[in-house]
Amino acid sequence: MNERTSDEIIEMARGEMSARRVQQAETRGLRELPWRYALFGLAGVLLLGLLAWPGMPLEWKMYAVVHGVCAQAHTVDMAGLRLPLCARNTGIYSGFLVTVLFLLALGRARAAKLPPIPILATLIAFLVVMAVDGFNSMLVDLFMPHLYTPQNELRTLTGMGMGVAIAVLMFLIINLSLRQNPDTNQRIMNGWLELGGALLLNLLVLAAMYGNVALMFWPIAFTAWLGITGILYAINVLLTALFMGYEGRVTRMIQLAKPATWALLFTLVELWSLAAARFWLEAQGLIIN
């Protein structure tokens, strides 16, 4: 009987390890399958409930869902309908979701490297500018001395800048926390051209809002609404996945079906509890809307 060479032994070991990984992946896939059904089923039921629940218009149902997480002051009307979020939050969360979709379209799903210093400094400046505008607006609401008279257009514009920055931050946190294979050599945002692309898309949303383009009411309403509920949901998915031991184990996001299902339930309870509490406080006259 011929003795195997060291190269043959190494090759056999590699083959066995590869076969074991395939088997483990298939086993994990079978375990995850019921959770995928649960996730998509629950999401479908919630969406159907939002669209089909009788007795109230859709924009009011959207307004009610986020009533506990958005001040809903300084709102914007388009085509005779009121957006469910206030001007600033419409900017923040539409900016967040638009930028997330833009980065995914650029192929940055696994990107885990910060943008170049000038881009990073610009994103930080966006946060500072929004904070200044928000503080100035608060002073006006409190009838205190302030720097300038706030405008909804400026609230939305500065909010969009913050939304772009939050999107970059979320890519970094989620990929570094959960992915087994984050691409630490790929920047989330490469340079001025990509930042300009994200800003241009957001400026088009801004123009449609304040140009009162009736056709764009529902796309803008849903984008902002999905942005604010989506970022809360993403945070819940991240925390739930970390608690369940998924840190550094995810190669495909569908593997998060189990923590994502639980996180969807947590998000639903949080939104319902906060909205119900605010509606009750308003009914008691403790909060003036």
Secondary structure as UniProt FT lines:
FT   HELIX           6..52
FT   TURN            54..55
FT   HELIX           58..65
FT   TURN            66..69
FT   STRAND          75..78
FT   TURN            79..80
FT   STRAND          81..86
FT   HELIX           87..105
FT   TURN            106..107
FT   TURN            109..110
FT   STRAND          111..113
FT   HELIX           117..141
FT   TURN            142..143
FT   HELIX           152..178
FT   STRAND          183..187
FT   HELIX           192..210
FT   TURN            211..212
FT   HELIX           214..216
FT   HELIX           217..243
FT   TURN            244..245
FT   TURN            247..249
FT   HELIX           253..256
FT   HELIX           257..283
FT   TURN            284..285
//
